[in-house]
Amino acid sequence: MQNPLRRCAVLGAAALLALAGCSLGGGAGEEASEDQAALTELSERLVDGEGHAYTAEYLLDGSDDPLLVAVDPEAGTAAVVVGDRPALWSGEDAAELAVWLGQKLDGLLPTDDDVAAWLAAAAADSAAAAEFSDTTLAGELADCADVQGAADAPVGSFEVCVTTVGVIASVTAKVGDTAYTAKLVNYHDGVDSTWLDGLSGQADTSNQ
């Protein structure tokens, strides 16, 4: 983005503004540094948000089945529901939860770890260009990055929006032969334990 004033205006979150160091002056080097800081902040926000309990529903491009992801790390429970097909997880190992989520979301939605890695790699890639904006999806404020031309990152071009608590709000990316286009349509903090109990008799798979 060539206009520093416009760039400052579109970086919605206060944290992004502070880390990006927006000002009315500065050359291309400072602007690149600001972009790197903003991408790094989004990456770290996703990583930090992994301890947050939430329930999120997504619409997936090309699919009639909604995707629901519910994660409560403190309670050691999680669920992924595709259409009317639920899968449940329980345990105390955060690494196992991350692996399980990756398996259940494969081909549907990249995990927080995946997108955090893309953002971090783009921040370190001098060939990457990024534009920033903000939006509101499912009532949640989110900061967005449109990354293009990353030569050394796992994904060279992608768009992602991240909520203030570190949940993916939308993503558009192509990873190998897999295309991801997902948008948050319903969200609330926490996971309803009664709802999880109701899923237990329907789940196709569970590690309980």
DRENPA-3360 file (N, C-alpha, C; in nm, 2 decimals, always signed):
BEGIN
1 = MQNPLRRC = +0.09/-0.12/+0.00/+0.00/+0.00/+0.00/+0.09/+0.12/+0.00 ~ +0.07/+0.21/-0.10/+0.17/+0.32/-0.12/+0.14/+0.43/-0.02 ~ +0.02/+0.46/+0.02/-0.01/+0.57/+0.10/+0.00/+0.54/+0.25 ~ +0.10/+0.59/+0.32/+0.11/+0.56/+0.46/-0.01/+0.60/+0.54 ~ -0.07/+0.71/+0.51/-0.19/+0.75/+0.59/-0.30/+0.65/+0.57 ~ -0.32/+0.60/+0.44/-0.43/+0.50/+0.42/-0.40/+0.37/+0.49 ~ -0.27/+0.34/+0.49/-0.23/+0.21/+0.56/-0.26/+0.22/+0.71 ~ -0.23/+0.33/+0.77/-0.26/+0.35/+0.91/-0.41/+0.34/+0.94;
9 = AVLGAAAL = -0.49/+0.39/+0.84/-0.64/+0.40/+0.86/-0.70/+0.26/+0.86 ~ -0.64/+0.17/+0.77/-0.71/+0.04/+0.76/-0.66/-0.06/+0.86 ~ -0.55/-0.03/+0.93/-0.51/-0.13/+1.04/-0.60/-0.10/+1.16 ~ -0.71/-0.18/+1.17/-0.81/-0.15/+1.27/-0.77/-0.17/+1.41 ~ -0.70/-0.27/+1.45/-0.68/-0.30/+1.59/-0.57/-0.21/+1.65 ~ -0.59/-0.17/+1.77/-0.49/-0.09/+1.84/-0.35/-0.16/+1.84 ~ -0.35/-0.29/+1.86/-0.22/-0.36/+1.87/-0.15/-0.35/+1.74 ~ -0.23/-0.37/+1.63/-0.16/-0.36/+1.50/-0.11/-0.22/+1.48;
17 = LALAGCSL = -0.18/-0.12/+1.52/-0.14/+0.02/+1.50/-0.01/+0.04/+1.58 ~ +0.00/-0.01/+1.70/+0.12/+0.01/+1.78/+0.24/-0.06/+1.73 ~ +0.22/-0.19/+1.69/+0.33/-0.27/+1.64/+0.37/-0.22/+1.50 ~ +0.28/-0.18/+1.42/+0.32/-0.13/+1.29/+0.38/+0.00/+1.29 ~ +0.37/+0.08/+1.39/+0.43/+0.21/+1.41/+0.39/+0.31/+1.30 ~ +0.26/+0.32/+1.28/+0.21/+0.40/+1.17/+0.25/+0.55/+1.19 ~ +0.29/+0.62/+1.09/+0.32/+0.76/+1.09/+0.29/+0.81/+0.95 ~ +0.29/+0.95/+0.94/+0.27/+1.01/+0.81/+0.40/+1.01/+0.72;
25 = GGGAGEEA = +0.51/+0.97/+0.78/+0.64/+0.98/+0.71/+0.69/+0.84/+0.69 ~ +0.81/+0.83/+0.64/+0.87/+0.69/+0.63/+0.88/+0.65/+0.48 ~ +0.98/+0.58/+0.45/+1.00/+0.53/+0.32/+0.96/+0.39/+0.30 ~ +1.01/+0.33/+0.19/+0.96/+0.19/+0.16/+1.02/+0.10/+0.26 ~ +1.14/+0.12/+0.31/+1.19/+0.03/+0.41/+1.11/+0.03/+0.54 ~ +1.07/+0.14/+0.58/+0.99/+0.15/+0.71/+0.85/+0.09/+0.68 ~ +0.80/+0.11/+0.56/+0.66/+0.05/+0.53/+0.67/-0.10/+0.53 ~ +0.78/-0.16/+0.48/+0.80/-0.30/+0.48/+0.81/-0.35/+0.62;
33 = SEDQAALT = +0.89/-0.28/+0.70/+0.90/-0.32/+0.84/+0.77/-0.32/+0.91 ~ +0.68/-0.22/+0.88/+0.55/-0.21/+0.94/+0.47/-0.33/+0.90 ~ +0.47/-0.36/+0.77/+0.40/-0.48/+0.72/+0.45/-0.61/+0.80 ~ +0.58/-0.62/+0.81/+0.63/-0.74/+0.88/+0.58/-0.75/+1.03 ~ +0.58/-0.63/+1.09/+0.53/-0.63/+1.23/+0.38/-0.66/+1.24 ~ +0.30/-0.61/+1.14/+0.16/-0.64/+1.14/+0.13/-0.79/+1.11 ~ +0.20/-0.85/+1.02/+0.19/-0.99/+0.99/+0.23/-1.08/+1.11 ~ +0.34/-1.04/+1.17/+0.39/-1.11/+1.29/+0.28/-1.10/+1.40;
41 = ELSERLVD = +0.22/-0.98/+1.42/+0.12/-0.97/+1.53/+0.00/-1.06/+1.50 ~ -0.04/-1.07/+1.38/-0.15/-1.16/+1.35/-0.12/-1.30/+1.37 ~ +0.00/-1.34/+1.34/+0.05/-1.48/+1.36/+0.05/-1.51/+1.51 ~ +0.11/-1.42/+1.59/+0.11/-1.44/+1.73/-0.02/-1.44/+1.80 ~ -0.12/-1.36/+1.74/-0.25/-1.36/+1.79/-0.32/-1.49/+1.78 ~ -0.30/-1.56/+1.66/-0.35/-1.69/+1.64/-0.29/-1.79/+1.74 ~ -0.16/-1.79/+1.76/-0.10/-1.88/+1.85/-0.15/-1.85/+2.00 ~ -0.16/-1.73/+2.04/-0.20/-1.70/+2.17/-0.35/-1.74/+2.19;
49 = GEGHAYTA = -0.43/-1.73/+2.08/-0.57/-1.77/+2.09/-0.60/-1.91/+2.11 ~ -0.49/-2.00/+2.10/-0.52/-2.14/+2.11/-0.56/-2.18/+2.25 ~ -0.54/-2.10/+2.35/-0.59/-2.14/+2.48/-0.73/-2.09/+2.51 ~ -0.79/-2.02/+2.41/-0.92/-1.96/+2.42/-1.03/-2.06/+2.39 ~ -1.14/-2.07/+2.47/-1.25/-2.16/+2.45/-1.35/-2.09/+2.36 ~ -1.40/-2.15/+2.25/-1.49/-2.09/+2.16/-1.57/-2.19/+2.08 ~ -1.67/-2.14/+2.02/-1.75/-2.22/+1.93/-1.77/-2.14/+1.80 ~ -1.73/-2.19/+1.69/-1.74/-2.11/+1.56/-1.80/-2.19/+1.45;
57 = EYLLDGSD = -1.89/-2.13/+1.37/-1.95/-2.20/+1.26/-1.91/-2.13/+1.13 ~ -1.87/-2.21/+1.03/-1.82/-2.15/+0.91/-1.90/-2.20/+0.79 ~ -1.91/-2.11/+0.69/-1.97/-2.16/+0.56/-1.85/-2.18/+0.47 ~ -1.85/-2.29/+0.40/-1.74/-2.33/+0.31/-1.78/-2.31/+0.16 ~ -1.70/-2.25/+0.08/-1.73/-2.23/-0.06/-1.74/-2.37/-0.12 ~ -1.84/-2.40/-0.20/-1.86/-2.52/-0.27/-1.92/-2.63/-0.19 ~ -1.96/-2.61/-0.07/-2.02/-2.71/+0.02/-2.15/-2.66/+0.08 ~ -2.25/-2.75/+0.08/-2.37/-2.72/+0.15/-2.37/-2.75/+0.29;
65 = DPLLVAVD = -2.27/-2.82/+0.34/-2.26/-2.85/+0.48/-2.18/-2.75/+0.56 ~ -2.25/-2.69/+0.66/-2.17/-2.60/+0.75/-2.07/-2.67/+0.83 ~ -1.97/-2.60/+0.87/-1.86/-2.66/+0.95/-1.86/-2.59/+1.09 ~ -1.87/-2.67/+1.19/-1.87/-2.61/+1.33/-1.75/-2.66/+1.40 ~ -1.68/-2.57/+1.46/-1.56/-2.61/+1.54/-1.58/-2.55/+1.68 ~ -1.57/-2.64/+1.78/-1.58/-2.61/+1.92/-1.46/-2.66/+2.00 ~ -1.39/-2.57/+2.07/-1.27/-2.61/+2.14/-1.27/-2.55/+2.28 ~ -1.24/-2.63/+2.38/-1.23/-2.58/+2.51/-1.10/-2.64/+2.57;
73 = PEAGTAAV = -0.99/-2.58/+2.55/-0.86/-2.64/+2.60/-0.86/-2.67/+2.75 ~ -0.91/-2.58/+2.83/-0.91/-2.59/+2.97/-0.99/-2.71/+3.02 ~ -1.11/-2.74/+2.95/-1.19/-2.85/+2.99/-1.14/-2.98/+2.92 ~ -1.05/-2.96/+2.82/-1.00/-3.08/+2.75/-1.10/-3.14/+2.66 ~ -1.18/-3.06/+2.59/-1.28/-3.11/+2.50/-1.28/-3.03/+2.37 ~ -1.32/-3.10/+2.27/-1.33/-3.03/+2.14/-1.43/-3.11/+2.05 ~ -1.49/-3.05/+1.95/-1.58/-3.11/+1.86/-1.56/-3.04/+1.72 ~ -1.57/-3.13/+1.62/-1.58/-3.08/+1.48/-1.71/-3.14/+1.42;
81 = VVGDRPAL = -1.80/-3.06/+1.37/-1.92/-3.11/+1.31/-1.93/-3.06/+1.17 ~ -1.94/-3.15/+1.08/-1.95/-3.12/+0.93/-2.09/-3.17/+0.90 ~ -2.18/-3.07/+0.87/-2.32/-3.10/+0.84/-2.38/-3.16/+0.97 ~ -2.42/-3.29/+0.96/-2.48/-3.35/+1.08/-2.38/-3.47/+1.13 ~ -2.25/-3.46/+1.10/-2.16/-3.56/+1.13/-2.06/-3.51/+1.23 ~ -2.08/-3.54/+1.36/-1.99/-3.49/+1.46/-1.87/-3.58/+1.49 ~ -1.76/-3.52/+1.53/-1.65/-3.60/+1.59/-1.61/-3.53/+1.72 ~ -1.57/-3.60/+1.82/-1.54/-3.55/+1.95/-1.40/-3.59/+1.99;
89 = WSGEDAAE = -1.34/-3.50/+2.07/-1.21/-3.53/+2.13/-1.21/-3.49/+2.28 ~ -1.14/-3.57/+2.36/-1.12/-3.53/+2.50/-0.98/-3.57/+2.54 ~ -0.92/-3.49/+2.63/-0.78/-3.52/+2.67/-0.72/-3.40/+2.73 ~ -0.59/-3.41/+2.77/-0.52/-3.30/+2.84/-0.40/-3.26/+2.76 ~ -0.37/-3.32/+2.65/-0.25/-3.29/+2.57/-0.28/-3.20/+2.46 ~ -0.23/-3.07/+2.47/-0.26/-2.97/+2.37/-0.20/-3.01/+2.23 ~ -0.09/-3.08/+2.23/-0.03/-3.12/+2.11/-0.12/-3.23/+2.04 ~ -0.18/-3.32/+2.12/-0.27/-3.42/+2.06/-0.39/-3.35/+2.00;
97 = LAVWLGQK = -0.44/-3.25/+2.07/-0.56/-3.18/+2.02/-0.53/-3.11/+1.89 ~ -0.41/-3.05/+1.88/-0.37/-2.98/+1.75/-0.37/-3.08/+1.64 ~ -0.31/-3.20/+1.67/-0.30/-3.30/+1.56/-0.44/-3.35/+1.52 ~ -0.53/-3.37/+1.62/-0.66/-3.42/+1.60/-0.74/-3.31/+1.51 ~ -0.73/-3.18/+1.55/-0.80/-3.08/+1.47/-0.75/-3.08/+1.33 ~ -0.62/-3.09/+1.31/-0.56/-3.09/+1.18/-0.62/-3.20/+1.09 ~ -0.64/-3.32/+1.15/-0.70/-3.43/+1.08/-0.84/-3.41/+1.05 ~ -0.92/-3.36/+1.14/-1.06/-3.34/+1.12/-1.09/-3.23/+1.02;
105 = LDGLLPTD = -1.00/-3.12/+1.02/-1.03/-3.01/+0.94/-0.96/-3.02/+0.80 ~ -0.89/-3.13/+0.78/-0.81/-3.14/+0.66/-0.90/-3.13/+0.54 ~ -0.86/-3.04/+0.45/-0.94/-3.01/+0.33/-1.06/-2.92/+0.34 ~ -1.09/-2.88/+0.47/-1.20/-2.80/+0.50/-1.16/-2.66/+0.54 ~ -1.07/-2.65/+0.64/-1.03/-2.53/+0.70/-0.89/-2.54/+0.75 ~ -0.80/-2.46/+0.72/-0.66/-2.47/+0.78/-0.67/-2.44/+0.93 ~ -0.58/-2.50/+1.00/-0.58/-2.48/+1.15/-0.51/-2.34/+1.18 ~ -0.53/-2.30/+1.31/-0.47/-2.18/+1.35/-0.32/-2.19/+1.34;
113 = DDVAAWLA = -0.26/-2.31/+1.37/-0.12/-2.33/+1.35/-0.07/-2.31/+1.21 ~ -0.15/-2.36/+1.12/-0.12/-2.35/+0.97/-0.11/-2.20/+0.93 ~ -0.22/-2.13/+0.96/-0.23/-1.99/+0.92/-0.12/-1.90/+0.99 ~ -0.10/-1.93/+1.12/+0.01/-1.86/+1.19/+0.14/-1.88/+1.13 ~ +0.17/-2.00/+1.08/+0.30/-2.03/+1.01/+0.30/-1.96/+0.88 ~ +0.19/-1.95/+0.80/+0.19/-1.87/+0.68/+0.22/-1.73/+0.70 ~ +0.16/-1.67/+0.80/+0.18/-1.53/+0.83/+0.32/-1.50/+0.88 ~ +0.38/-1.59/+0.97/+0.51/-1.57/+1.01/+0.61/-1.58/+0.90;
121 = AAAADSAA = +0.59/-1.68/+0.81/+0.68/-1.69/+0.70/+0.67/-1.57/+0.60 ~ +0.55/-1.52/+0.58/+0.54/-1.41/+0.49/+0.60/-1.28/+0.55 ~ +0.60/-1.27/+0.69/+0.66/-1.16/+0.75/+0.81/-1.16/+0.73 ~ +0.87/-1.28/+0.72/+1.01/-1.29/+0.71/+1.06/-1.30/+0.56 ~ +0.96/-1.29/+0.47/+0.99/-1.30/+0.32/+0.99/-1.16/+0.26 ~ +1.11/-1.12/+0.21/+1.12/-0.99/+0.16/+1.04/-0.97/+0.03 ~ +1.01/-1.08/-0.04/+0.93/-1.08/-0.16/+0.79/-1.06/-0.14 ~ +0.74/-1.08/-0.02/+0.59/-1.08/+0.01/+0.54/-0.93/+0.01;
129 = AAEFSDTT = +0.43/-0.91/-0.04/+0.36/-0.78/-0.03/+0.23/-0.80/+0.04 ~ +0.19/-0.71/+0.13/+0.07/-0.73/+0.21/-0.02/-0.60/+0.21 ~ -0.15/-0.62/+0.21/-0.24/-0.51/+0.23/-0.33/-0.55/+0.35 ~ -0.37/-0.45/+0.42/-0.44/-0.47/+0.55/-0.57/-0.40/+0.55 ~ -0.67/-0.46/+0.62/-0.80/-0.40/+0.63/-0.86/-0.46/+0.76 ~ -0.99/-0.42/+0.79/-1.06/-0.48/+0.90/-1.20/-0.50/+0.86 ~ -1.27/-0.59/+0.93/-1.41/-0.62/+0.89/-1.48/-0.67/+1.02 ~ -1.61/-0.70/+1.00/-1.69/-0.76/+1.11/-1.76/-0.88/+1.05;
137 = LAGELADC = -1.73/-1.00/+1.11/-1.80/-1.12/+1.07/-1.86/-1.19/+1.19 ~ -1.99/-1.23/+1.17/-2.06/-1.29/+1.29/-2.05/-1.21/+1.41 ~ -2.05/-1.08/+1.39/-2.05/-0.98/+1.51/-1.91/-0.97/+1.57 ~ -1.81/-1.02/+1.51/-1.68/-1.02/+1.57/-1.59/-0.93/+1.48 ~ -1.52/-0.84/+1.55/-1.42/-0.75/+1.48/-1.30/-0.84/+1.44 ~ -1.25/-0.82/+1.32/-1.14/-0.89/+1.27/-1.04/-0.81/+1.19 ~ -0.92/-0.84/+1.20/-0.81/-0.77/+1.12/-0.77/-0.86/+1.01 ~ -0.75/-0.81/+0.89/-0.73/-0.89/+0.77/-0.60/-0.86/+0.70;
145 = ADVQGAAD = -0.54/-0.96/+0.64/-0.42/-0.94/+0.56/-0.44/-1.01/+0.43 ~ -0.40/-0.94/+0.32/-0.40/-1.00/+0.19/-0.26/-1.01/+0.15 ~ -0.20/-1.13/+0.14/-0.06/-1.15/+0.12/-0.04/-1.20/-0.02 ~ +0.05/-1.14/-0.10/+0.08/-1.19/-0.24/+0.23/-1.19/-0.26 ~ +0.27/-1.29/-0.34/+0.40/-1.30/-0.39/+0.51/-1.35/-0.29 ~ +0.47/-1.42/-0.18/+0.57/-1.47/-0.09/+0.64/-1.59/-0.16 ~ +0.77/-1.57/-0.17/+0.85/-1.67/-0.24/+0.89/-1.79/-0.16 ~ +0.92/-1.76/-0.03/+0.97/-1.86/+0.06/+0.87/-1.91/+0.16;
153 = APVGSFEV = +0.75/-1.87/+0.16/+0.65/-1.91/+0.25/+0.58/-2.04/+0.21 ~ +0.52/-2.11/+0.30/+0.45/-2.24/+0.26/+0.34/-2.21/+0.16 ~ +0.27/-2.09/+0.17/+0.17/-2.05/+0.08/+0.20/-1.91/+0.03 ~ +0.22/-1.90/-0.11/+0.26/-1.77/-0.16/+0.16/-1.66/-0.16 ~ +0.04/-1.69/-0.17/-0.07/-1.59/-0.18/-0.19/-1.64/-0.10 ~ -0.24/-1.56/-0.01/-0.36/-1.59/+0.07/-0.42/-1.47/+0.13 ~ -0.55/-1.48/+0.17/-0.62/-1.38/+0.24/-0.67/-1.44/+0.37 ~ -0.65/-1.37/+0.48/-0.70/-1.42/+0.61/-0.74/-1.31/+0.70;
161 = CVTTVGVI = -0.85/-1.33/+0.77/-0.90/-1.23/+0.87/-0.90/-1.31/+1.01 ~ -0.85/-1.24/+1.11/-0.83/-1.30/+1.25/-0.91/-1.21/+1.35 ~ -0.99/-1.27/+1.43/-1.07/-1.19/+1.53/-0.97/-1.14/+1.64 ~ -1.03/-1.05/+1.72/-0.94/-0.99/+1.82/-0.90/-1.09/+1.93 ~ -0.97/-1.20/+1.94/-0.93/-1.31/+2.04/-0.85/-1.42/+1.97 ~ -0.82/-1.41/+1.84/-0.73/-1.50/+1.78/-0.80/-1.62/+1.72 ~ -0.92/-1.60/+1.66/-0.99/-1.71/+1.59/-1.00/-1.67/+1.44 ~ -0.98/-1.76/+1.35/-0.99/-1.74/+1.21/-1.13/-1.69/+1.18;
169 = ASVTAKVG = -1.14/-1.57/+1.12/-1.28/-1.52/+1.08/-1.31/-1.55/+0.93 ~ -1.20/-1.56/+0.85/-1.22/-1.60/+0.71/-1.08/-1.63/+0.65 ~ -1.08/-1.71/+0.55/-0.96/-1.75/+0.48/-0.98/-1.79/+0.34 ~ -0.90/-1.74/+0.25/-0.90/-1.78/+0.11/-0.75/-1.82/+0.08 ~ -0.73/-1.94/+0.04/-0.59/-1.99/+0.01/-0.60/-2.11/-0.07 ~ -0.49/-2.14/-0.15/-0.48/-2.27/-0.22/-0.35/-2.33/-0.17 ~ -0.36/-2.45/-0.11/-0.24/-2.52/-0.06/-0.23/-2.65/-0.14 ~ -0.13/-2.65/-0.23/-0.12/-2.77/-0.32/-0.25/-2.78/-0.41;
177 = DTAYTAKL = -0.31/-2.89/-0.40/-0.44/-2.91/-0.48/-0.56/-2.87/-0.40 ~ -0.54/-2.83/-0.28/-0.66/-2.80/-0.19/-0.69/-2.65/-0.18 ~ -0.81/-2.61/-0.22/-0.85/-2.47/-0.21/-0.94/-2.45/-0.09 ~ -0.90/-2.35/-0.01/-0.98/-2.31/+0.11/-1.05/-2.18/+0.09 ~ -1.18/-2.18/+0.11/-1.26/-2.05/+0.11/-1.36/-2.07/+0.22 ~ -1.34/-2.00/+0.34/-1.43/-2.02/+0.45/-1.46/-1.89/+0.51 ~ -1.58/-1.87/+0.57/-1.62/-1.75/+0.63/-1.70/-1.78/+0.76 ~ -1.66/-1.71/+0.87/-1.73/-1.72/+0.99/-1.87/-1.66/+0.98;
185 = VNYHDGVD = -1.97/-1.75/+1.03/-2.11/-1.70/+1.02/-2.18/-1.70/+1.16 ~ -2.13/-1.78/+1.25/-2.18/-1.77/+1.39/-2.06/-1.79/+1.49 ~ -2.06/-1.72/+1.60/-1.95/-1.73/+1.69/-2.00/-1.70/+1.83 ~ -1.95/-1.77/+1.93/-1.96/-1.73/+2.07/-1.84/-1.79/+2.15 ~ -1.81/-1.71/+2.26/-1.70/-1.76/+2.35/-1.75/-1.88/+2.42 ~ -1.66/-1.97/+2.45/-1.69/-2.09/+2.53/-1.76/-2.20/+2.45 ~ -1.77/-2.31/+2.52/-1.84/-2.43/+2.46/-1.94/-2.48/+2.56 ~ -2.06/-2.51/+2.50/-2.17/-2.56/+2.58/-2.16/-2.70/+2.62;
193 = STWLDGLS = -2.13/-2.74/+2.74/-2.10/-2.88/+2.78/-2.23/-2.97/+2.76 ~ -2.34/-2.91/+2.78/-2.47/-2.99/+2.75/-2.48/-3.02/+2.61 ~ -2.45/-2.93/+2.52/-2.45/-2.96/+2.37/-2.35/-3.06/+2.34 ~ -2.23/-3.06/+2.40/-2.13/-3.16/+2.37/-2.18/-3.30/+2.42 ~ -2.24/-3.30/+2.53/-2.29/-3.43/+2.58/-2.40/-3.49/+2.49 ~ -2.48/-3.40/+2.43/-2.58/-3.44/+2.33/-2.52/-3.50/+2.21 ~ -2.40/-3.46/+2.17/-2.33/-3.51/+2.05/-2.27/-3.64/+2.07 ~ -2.24/-3.68/+2.20/-2.16/-3.80/+2.22/-2.22/-3.93/+2.17;
201 = GQADTSNQ = -2.36/-3.93/+2.16/-2.42/-4.05/+2.11/-2.43/-4.05/+1.96 ~ -2.39/-3.94/+1.89/-2.40/-3.93/+1.75/-2.27/-3.93/+1.68 ~ -2.16/-3.92/+1.76/-2.03/-3.90/+1.70/-1.98/-4.02/+1.62 ~ -1.93/-4.00/+1.50/-1.87/-4.11/+1.43/-1.74/-4.16/+1.49 ~ -1.66/-4.06/+1.53/-1.53/-4.09/+1.59/-1.51/-4.02/+1.72 ~ -1.44/-4.07/+1.81/-1.41/-4.01/+1.94/-1.29/-4.08/+2.00 ~ -1.20/-4.00/+2.07/-1.09/-4.07/+2.14/-1.12/-4.09/+2.28 ~ -1.25/-4.08/+2.32/-1.28/-4.10/+2.46/-1.28/-4.25/+2.49;
% end
